[in-house]
Amino acid sequence: MNILAKQSFRKGNGAMDILLTGGAGYIGSHTAVELINEGYGVIVADNYSNSSPEVIKRIEGAAGRLAAYDVDAGNEERLQQVFLKHQIDAVVHFAGYKAVGESVQQPLKYYENNLRALIATLKVMKDFRANTIIFSSSATVYGTSQAVPFDEGMDTGCTNPYGWTKLICEQILRDVAKAEEEFTPVILRYFNPVGAHESGLLGENPKGIPNNLMPYIQQVASGKLEKLSIFGNDYDTKDGTGIRDYIHVVDLAKGHVKALQYAQEHRGMEVFNLGTGKGYSVMEVVEAFEQANGVKIPYQITARRKGDVAESYADVSKARNVLGWEAEKTLEQMCRDAWRWENGVRSRLENEQFAI
């Protein structure tokens, strides 16, 4: 392979070429669109374990050209080949398993995959002197004993293996940043991403019964599931159901663009919450979905899930003040875009026998 003949997918404005590990997934694909729209060159490395190569075509349909490789981020040798082909300036690391329930049932699977993917990526980045990484973390690192809203300076702790993999990865990044002066990790702690791209080309399509509220509601609305299970209505909240911070996936994707822009001008590690700073109860989300889309969501109240907390929402002042970012889309828009995806394009995707 001719190392000197590296490809560039830049649009001519001097923007960086960015590698998205796991870039064909739900959040990764939306972030790819926003990066392309901002003039960045996008390279995707994904093993398609929870997505499909067809997603790449849909990203291009929504935004424009990119490069994509069927590569597991945990495979150093394969990842090196991607770096040899491109002049990669930074990495946005999405690669990892993400189902909380499955992580409890199969903890070794989660620890092995999620830690291996990050460590392999960091080793290859070091070999090629790529010093910037945006890391996909989670609000689960705040545990269950914190008072809302959660801010980045709070103590951390987790209730499930998925959360622990995120927190351990954060510690790995922190340690590397201490050891290597030029290394710049930006950690983004997501709250609850929902919705879909307004084009209808990209959205969330979980396998089996969804772990998260919005895709669960979508599948009930479309008749794929009979009714929604609401886990507990006896919390100390306005209507007894749990309160969470739901953020439109496009707003979340734009947060990654802001994080990259920040990393271009700064060195060292930073942590940011990405949420709306507002909490909505399960019943409020159900009612908003019904009103926005004119559909009825049958539901049943079941027992609380172990580890669930009454309230979880973000303090987003740091992201607003430092990154110049804040969520813009409303809960109504989240519900409408989610239903457009579920009711329209997704049904055709299933006929094509692939999942995003």
DOKE-904799 format. One line per 5 residues: number of its first residue (from 0); for each residue y, x, z of C-alpha. Coordinates in steps of 0.05 Angstrom, whole numbers, plus 5000, padded with zeros to 4 digits. Layout:
BEGIN
NUM = Y:X:Z | ...
***
This chain:
BEGIN
0 = 5000:5000:5000 | 5069:5026:4982 | 5107:5025:5047 | 5173:5039:5011 | 5166:4976:4969
5 = 5178:4927:5025 | 5197:4856:5006 | 5260:4822:5029 | 5272:4747:5030 | 5345:4751:5048
10 = 5396:4710:5011 | 5444:4767:5000 | 5491:4758:5060 | 5463:4814:5102 | 5425:4769:5149
15 = 5362:4795:5182 | 5289:4784:5162 | 5254:4748:5219 | 5179:4743:5233 | 5156:4677:5263
20 = 5088:4685:5296 | 5057:4615:5299 | 5113:4594:5252 | 5074:4537:5220 | 5069:4499:5285
25 = 5113:4441:5309 | 5171:4481:5337 | 5160:4541:5293 | 5165:4502:5228 | 5230:4468:5249
30 = 5258:4535:5270 | 5239:4565:5202 | 5280:4511:5168 | 5342:4525:5211 | 5336:4600:5201
35 = 5331:4593:5126 | 5390:4546:5126 | 5430:4600:5163 | 5412:4652:5110 | 5358:4690:5148
40 = 5296:4716:5112 | 5235:4682:5143 | 5165:4710:5146 | 5110:4667:5179 | 5046:4695:5209
45 = 5000:4639:5231 | 4924:4630:5236 | 4933:4555:5227 | 4890:4538:5288 | 4937:4481:5304
50 = 4973:4472:5238 | 4960:4479:5163 | 4980:4523:5103 | 5010:4459:5074 | 5064:4463:5126
55 = 5092:4524:5090 | 5103:4481:5027 | 5139:4429:5069 | 5184:4481:5101 | 5202:4505:5032
60 = 5214:4433:5010 | 5262:4422:5068 | 5298:4489:5065 | 5277:4542:5015 | 5234:4602:5001
65 = 5196:4642:5054 | 5136:4688:5060 | 5073:4667:5097 | 5009:4701:5118 | 4944:4675:5148
70 = 4946:4723:5207 | 4928:4717:5280 | 4984:4748:5321 | 4932:4777:5367 | 4902:4819:5311
75 = 4942:4884:5312 | 4914:4911:5247 | 4929:4847:5208 | 4998:4842:5238 | 5013:4914:5219
80 = 5000:4895:5147 | 5055:4843:5151 | 5104:4893:5179 | 5086:4942:5124 | 5104:4890:5071
85 = 5171:4871:5101 | 5231:4901:5135 | 5225:4858:5197 | 5286:4861:5243 | 5264:4812:5298
90 = 5207:4768:5319 | 5208:4696:5344 | 5142:4689:5381 | 5112:4619:5380 | 5038:4639:5375
95 = 4997:4611:5433 | 4956:4552:5457 | 4998:4499:5491 | 4957:4441:5519 | 4963:4438:5595
100 = 4900:4397:5605 | 4858:4441:5561 | 4884:4503:5598 | 4857:4474:5663 | 4789:4463:5631
105 = 4787:4529:5593 | 4831:4578:5630 | 4799:4641:5601 | 4812:4616:5530 | 4886:4609:5547
110 = 4894:4675:5584 | 4858:4714:5530 | 4894:4683:5471 | 4965:4676:5497 | 4969:4745:5530
115 = 4933:4780:5474 | 4980:4750:5422 | 5042:4774:5457 | 5015:4844:5475 | 4991:4856:5404
120 = 5057:4833:5375 | 5097:4878:5422 | 5054:4939:5405 | 5064:4929:5331 | 5139:4916:5341
125 = 5143:4983:5378 | 5107:5019:5322 | 5157:4993:5271 | 5219:4998:5317 | 5233:4924:5317
130 = 5268:4915:5384 | 5286:4841:5387 | 5240:4784:5406 | 5256:4711:5421 | 5200:4685:5465
135 = 5176:4613:5469 | 5169:4597:5543 | 5167:4532:5582 | 5198:4493:5639 | 5129:4492:5670
140 = 5146:4560:5701 | 5190:4524:5751 | 5129:4493:5785 | 5132:4430:5827 | 5173:4447:5888
145 = 5242:4457:5858 | 5302:4411:5864 | 5331:4385:5798 | 5366:4406:5755 | 5326:4470:5743
150 = 5368:4532:5731 | 5347:4600:5706 | 5358:4634:5773 | 5307:4591:5811 | 5242:4617:5838
155 = 5183:4608:5791 | 5111:4587:5801 | 5060:4546:5762 | 5008:4492:5772 | 4964:4505:5711
160 = 4938:4564:5670 | 4982:4547:5610 | 5044:4555:5654 | 5018:4619:5684 | 5007:4649:5615
165 = 5080:4636:5600 | 5104:4665:5666 | 5059:4727:5658 | 5086:4737:5588 | 5157:4733:5615
170 = 5139:4788:5665 | 5110:4831:5610 | 5175:4824:5571 | 5215:4840:5633 | 5175:4903:5646
175 = 5180:4928:5574 | 5255:4915:5575 | 5261:4959:5638 | 5221:5014:5605 | 5255:5013:5537
180 = 5330:5011:5535 | 5336:4984:5464 | 5286:4928:5474 | 5319:4859:5475 | 5276:4799:5495
185 = 5309:4730:5499 | 5266:4680:5536 | 5276:4607:5520 | 5248:4557:5570 | 5236:4492:5533
190 = 5237:4425:5566 | 5205:4368:5526 | 5212:4374:5450 | 5206:4309:5412 | 5226:4279:5346
195 = 5218:4306:5275 | 5258:4334:5217 | 5304:4281:5187 | 5273:4294:5118 | 5207:4267:5143
200 = 5172:4329:5117 | 5158:4361:5185 | 5135:4332:5252 | 5085:4336:5307 | 5013:4316:5295
205 = 4970:4332:5356 | 4895:4331:5352 | 4859:4278:5394 | 4896:4239:5448 | 4965:4270:5455
210 = 4984:4307:5519 | 5058:4290:5511 | 5094:4224:5516 | 5129:4215:5448 | 5069:4230:5403
215 = 5027:4184:5448 | 5078:4128:5438 | 5078:4142:5363 | 5003:4135:5358 | 5004:4069:5398
220 = 5060:4043:5354 | 5021:4059:5291 | 4957:4026:5318 | 4917:4091:5324 | 4913:4081:5399
225 = 4908:4013:5434 | 4958:4025:5490 | 4999:4077:5526 | 4977:4101:5594 | 5035:4111:5642
230 = 5013:4158:5697 | 5043:4129:5760 | 5099:4080:5774 | 5109:4095:5847 | 5153:4157:5842
235 = 5220:4158:5878 | 5258:4146:5813 | 5300:4089:5784 | 5239:4051:5758 | 5182:4088:5792
240 = 5161:4127:5730 | 5169:4202:5720 | 5234:4230:5693 | 5236:4286:5641 | 5287:4321:5597
245 = 5272:4304:5525 | 5304:4347:5470 | 5303:4336:5395 | 5262:4390:5362 | 5318:4404:5312
250 = 5367:4417:5369 | 5314:4463:5400 | 5305:4500:5334 | 5380:4511:5329 | 5377:4542:5398
255 = 5333:4597:5369 | 5385:4613:5317 | 5437:4620:5372 | 5390:4664:5412 | 5381:4710:5352
260 = 5455:4714:5341 | 5464:4732:5414 | 5410:4786:5411 | 5445:4819:5352 | 5505:4833:5397
265 = 5471:4847:5464 | 5416:4889:5495 | 5369:4874:5552 | 5332:4812:5574 | 5362:4742:5583
270 = 5332:4675:5600 | 5359:4608:5577 | 5339:4536:5589 | 5337:4493:5526 | 5343:4419:5544
275 = 5395:4364:5544 | 5410:4367:5618 | 5394:4293:5623 | 5332:4259:5651 | 5299:4197:5621
280 = 5242:4159:5654 | 5178:4142:5618 | 5199:4069:5616 | 5268:4086:5589 | 5235:4125:5532
285 = 5187:4068:5517 | 5244:4018:5515 | 5288:4064:5472 | 5231:4072:5422 | 5220:3997:5419
290 = 5294:3983:5408 | 5306:4038:5358 | 5246:4020:5314 | 5232:3946:5326 | 5161:3956:5350
295 = 5126:3937:5414 | 5090:3989:5456 | 5034:3959:5499 | 5021:4000:5561 | 4981:4004:5625
300 = 4998:4036:5692 | 4946:4086:5715 | 4942:4136:5772 | 4988:4195:5777 | 4964:4259:5744
305 = 4952:4318:5790 | 5010:4368:5787 | 5061:4319:5757 | 5129:4318:5790 | 5177:4259:5798
310 = 5235:4292:5761 | 5244:4351:5714 | 5308:4365:5676 | 5349:4426:5659 | 5414:4457:5680
315 = 5438:4477:5610 | 5505:4508:5630 | 5482:4579:5616 | 5460:4564:5545 | 5525:4526:5533
320 = 5570:4581:5563 | 5533:4643:5538 | 5500:4621:5473 | 5551:4569:5453 | 5494:4520:5444
325 = 5481:4450:5468 | 5437:4392:5446 | 5472:4341:5402 | 5421:4288:5384 | 5411:4225:5425
330 = 5347:4194:5452 | 5355:4139:5398 | 5355:4193:5344 | 5294:4225:5374 | 5257:4159:5372
335 = 5278:4142:5301 | 5260:4210:5273 | 5193:4210:5309 | 5176:4141:5280 | 5198:4160:5210
340 = 5149:4218:5212 | 5093:4177:5243 | 5101:4116:5200 | 5115:4150:5135 | 5096:4220:5115
345 = 5044:4232:5169 | 5000:4176:5143 | 5000:4211:5075 | 4985:4278:5108 | 4922:4249:5139
350 = 4900:4225:5071 | 4908:4297:5048 | 4863:4317:5107 | 4908:4366:5142 | 4949:4366:5206
355 = 5015:4395:5226
***
